[in-house]
Amino acid sequence: ATRTKSADVERADSGIGQMPARKWRNRASETLSSLQAWEAHRPCTDCGERDLPVETDVQNRNQRRADLCEKCRKRRTERKESVLEFVNTEASYGEDLRIIKEEFYLPMQAAGLLSQEQLLGIFSNIQELIDLNENFLEILQEEIDQAFDQGDDDLMTVCIGEIFLEFVNMLPAFQTYCLQQSSSVNMLNALEKEKELLRIFLNVSQNDNTALRRMNLRSFLMAPLQRVTKYPLLLSRIIKATTEYHPDHGSLREAKSRIESHLEHINMKTKQEGNTWTLRSFRQDSKKKREVINIEMRETALKTVGWLREETRFVMEGSLQLAQPPDGQWVKKGSKTLKFQNMQVLLLVNMKRVSESSLESAEPGPVKDAVLVLIRDKNNGKFHLLREPLRLSNCIVSTDPDCDDTFELIEIRREAFVFRDSDRARTHHWFRQIRRYSKELGSWKKRRNALPNIMISTPHARP
């Protein structure tokens, strides 16, 4: 048999000659070099820049953390340190709260050094702060542990801002404590001068109880004030080290704004009560000013309806224009004939809790009640109610196609109101929300399948 030349076999098998094959191998080599060059200068996963250092050692290249540039690597380290500082200082704060209870409150109560009223005057709502701290810290620690378990050593999946907003209900508890701090210290000073046994107990505790770190009761009672004023600083550090593309960036800014607004509100209430001390002040902007006003309005509304804070949800709030038609014929006459006045309106919903826990994050149940609270604009620095809250279970809400810039709310057997917002879309949103709860709670809908609305007797419909 005749041997076939190798070149003939190559041409028969591959169909390419020696020159094309050499060119193909050169192109493959160039492509591989290009891929290696791109690999060495691939963009940073955080910022997208291509300033990564070229790693010649394969082992170092494999160990490079998450393809980060030096700047982002440093930022991640700072963020991790800031997150751990937030959690660790929250734990230290909680330890101080437990010392207040276990080393001062309970021994003084057991020994009968002070009456229950006097203990309440000094320690205020310390138990509420302890409960909130324990729940808040538990969620924070769970997030940290889960991140480490999933291999997230930089804690990038931990969202402090979102968690803080879930526990934003702890801010009113801080407000209660802060506003009573001045009277608490004055009462403690007076009782210490009056009661020798109390004075001896406090001196012995400070000098001999190692758990107190040679600190007196007054120092520990300042812990909640120091903690609430430190939140903005801690959040600012995390924000500075968090890229704007991070999913928690917006929540962190919102949490910082909320806490600063509450601190400004506490300062305002402190001045109104004639106290000279204030918490740390923050530069006000228009958003914070509005939030301070909203906090004050919410407090007025809650005090009026008498609901528990953890069972109350503020669905909508803001300025609306309100008119009361004299004869109920506003649809025929049109809204142009009505005289509107500006009003602050809050839509509050009282939710049944499925869980008996006092946590704000407890799962809400069905709606128990819903009201509209109408508040006049500020007069002499205070808010005043226009009238008692409108219970939506006793109201009918409707619109008319000819007057789509307004909606009407009729309180059965009483009054009728016409509402509108300066923005038509927001007027419709108000209407949909109010009508939703009116339908859900209204007892009138049960009569004849809610058909005879026109038969409901109101003062305006009577001859």
PEQUI-V8918 format. One line per field, one symbol per residue. ss: DSSP state (h for helix, s for strand, l for the rest). phi: phi as a letter, one per 20 degrees, with the letter a starting at -180 (. if undefined). Layout:
BEGIN
ss: ???
phi: ???
END
This chain:
BEGIN
ss: lllllhhhhhhhhhlllhhhhhhhhhhhhhhhhhhhhhhhlllllllllllllllllhhhhhhlhhhllhhhhhhhhhhhhhhhhhhhhhhhhhhhhhhhhhhhhhhhhhhllllhhhhhhhhllhhhhhhhhhhhhhhhhhhhhhhhhllllllllllhhhhhhhlllhhhhhhhhhhhhhhhhhhhhhhhhhlhhhhhhhhhhhhhlhhhllllhhhhhlhhhhhhhhhhhhhhhhhhllllllllhhhhhhhhhhhhhhhhhhhhhhhhlllllllllllllhhhhhhhhhhhhhhhhhhhhlllhhhssssssssssssllllllhhhhlhhhlllsssssssssssssllllllllllssssssssssssssssllssssllllsshhhssssllhhhlllsssssllllssssslllhhhhhhhhhhhhhhhhhhlhhhhhhhhllhhhllllllll
phi: .efeffffffffeencefffffffffffffffffffffffcffffednfddfffeeefffffefflldfffffffffffffffffgfffffffffffffgfedcffffffemfcfffffffeeleffffffffffffffgfffffffffenefelfeedfffffffdffffffffgfffefffffffffffffedfffffffffffedeffelmdefffffegfffffeeggffffffffedffeffeffffffffffffffffffffffffeneeebfgecfecfffffffffffffffffffemefffddcefbbqececcdffcmdffffnffeedecfbeccddcedfefeefeffefffdffebbcdddcffgcmncecffafgeeffdccdbccgfcfecbdcdegmccccdcbdfdfffgffggffffgffffdfffffellmeeffefecgfeff
END
